Amino acid sequence: MDSAAIAEHIPRLRRYARALAGDSHRADDLVQDTLERALSKFHLWRHGSDLRAWMFSIMHNVFINQLKARRELALDEATEAALESAPQSDPLQLRDLDAALRRLPAEQREVLLLVGLEQLSYVEASQALDVPIGTVMSRLSRGRERLRVLMSDVKLSDATSATNLKVVK
Amino acid sequence: MSNITETDLHAYADGQLDDARRVQVEAYLAHDPAAAECVRVWREQNEALRALYNPVLNEPLPQRLLALRAPRRRWPAYAIAAGMMGLGFALGWMAQSHRTDPFVEAAALPRRAAIAYAVYAPEVRHPVEVGADQQDHLVKWLSKRLGSELKAPVLTQQGFELVGGRLLPGGKGPVAQFMYQDAKGQRITLYVSHRDAEPRDTAFRFSQEDKVGVFYWIDGKLGYALSGEMARANLLAVATVVYRQLNP
C-alpha cells in the first residue's frame, strides 16, 4: 500500500520534472530515480507528514546530484550577476517560456515551479528545498523578475524581426 | 497601507493570503499601479507555466515508471532489497485490482472531480439535472446507477444548501455529482465514484487543480472528492463535515 501511495504522485512529479529538466527523457530519468529512492527510503518518511512535499524534497536532492554529475551546478549569485550584465547573445533561442526557464539558475527555477506550477505553499517549498523561507522568497522574487526580462526579450526580438521583414519588403 | 511588503504581493499573486490580508493588499494595489502590474505579470507567469506543463498530467505513464523497475546499480544492497519489497507491494496491488490501474485511478479522481466542477459550477440555468426539491428521488436514482447506497450530506450549518445533482460519465462508469451553494452564490460539489478495485480506505488528500481545490478520499468502494474555489482551510472544514456525516 505504501508504494501505491507514492505512485499517486507520479503524474505531478512528472509535470514538475518536465518543467525542471526540459526534455521528457531526462525528466523521466529524474522521476524514476526519485521513485526508486523514495521506495528505498520510505521507512524514513514520517507518517502524517505531507508525502508529496517529501517526494519533492527527494526529487530536489536527485536533481542537484544530477546537476553536479553534469557539472551544471546551480549558479551562485556571482555567476548570475555576470549573466545579467552579459549582452544577450542568443535572443532568438528564447522562443518560448520553456527556453526562458532553461536560462534561469536551477535554484530559482525550482522555486518558481514549486510555487507557480505545483502550487506548494511557501512553507512547503522551503521544506522541500531545505532552505529558510526567506531564501524561498528571495529566489522567487529574483526568478520572477528574471523570467519577466527573458520573456520580454522574446517579444522584443519578435518585434525586431517583424520590423526587419517590413524593411526587406 | 505602507506595511505591505513584496512578500505580501507574491503571496497575493499566488493565492496564499488569508481573506483579511488579501483585502488589505487589494486596497494597496488600487493605489500602486506599478505593484499591480508586477502582480499581473507574476500571475501571468503562473498561468503560462500551468498551460505549458499541465498536459503532462494526462500523458499515459511510461512503462518504466509504471513498473517501478528494480533500482539501478548505484544503490547499495539494502536499498535494492527495500526497493524490491516496494516493487512487490506495487505489483501485488496492481494484480489484485486487475483492470483498474491504481496509479491512474488515484491520480484521476481529483482531476476528474475538478473538471466536473469547472464545467457545471458556473452553469446558471442548468447546474443540476435533478433539483433539491426532489432530493429523495435524486439520491435513490444516483444510488441505483452507481450500485451503492449514497447520501447527500447536509451542509446547512456550513452555510451551504443542496442545489441538486447529476449523473456523469466517469473513467469506469457512472459518477454522481452533488452541488451545493451558499448565500453568496459560491458553489461546491461532491463527486462520488464507484470503484471496482479492492475496497480500501485512504486519508484525506488535497489537490490544487488550477483554481479548483479538491479534498479527496477513498472509503471502501467509493471515491469522494469535494471541490470548490475557496481557501483551502475553508474547504477542509466542509470536507471534514462531509466525511463525518458519511461515516457516523
Interface residues (C-beta under 8 A of the other chain):
Chain A: M1 D2 S3 A4 A5 I6 A7 E8 H9 I10 P11 R12 R14 R15 Y16 R18 A19 D28 V31 Q32 L35 E36 L39 S40 K41 F42 H43 D96 L97 D98 L112 L113 V115 G116 L117 Q119 S121 Y122 M137 L140 S141 R144 L147 R148 M151
Chain B: E6 T7 H10 A11 D14 Q16 V41 W42 Q45 N46 A48 L49 R50 L52 Y53 N54 V56 L57 E59 L61 P62 R64 L65 L68 R69 P71 R72 W75 A79 I80 A82 G83 G86 L87 F89 A90 W93 P102 F103 A106 A107 R200 T202 R205 Q208
